[in-house]
Amino acid sequence: MLDFDLAALDVHPEWRQVLLAYDDVDSVILTDPETADFVARGFRPRVREVDGVPTDQMARVHGKLIAHGLLQVEITGRTGGMLYQLTAVGRRACLRLAGTVDEESLELASA
């Protein structure tokens, strides 16, 4: 499996900021019962604002994170809309960015 190059997150700090916002599970607010199952599985509503990222760039950043396999999207229905979740690669990128795990542990976990 190809792994995402973390250097891209250095070149595009707005990607990093949005990615880390999806890693912040404590900020998830459940407002629609139709989305309860998805939220229980780790999905969350779209992050619309992130400090330091212009709101007019958020759609582009979401697209890049999805295209690079860091974020996945799920359409939940008529009222639930779209929900997002970090992929396994996205979770590993967040762990690396936070410095909470070493490279060897990550390699063993993905083997």
Secondary structure by P-SEA (a helix, b strand, c coil): cccccaaaaaacaaaaaaaaaaacccccccccccaaaaaaacccccccccccccccaaaaaaaaaaaaccbbbbbccccccbbbbbcaaaaaaaaaaaccccaaaaaaaac
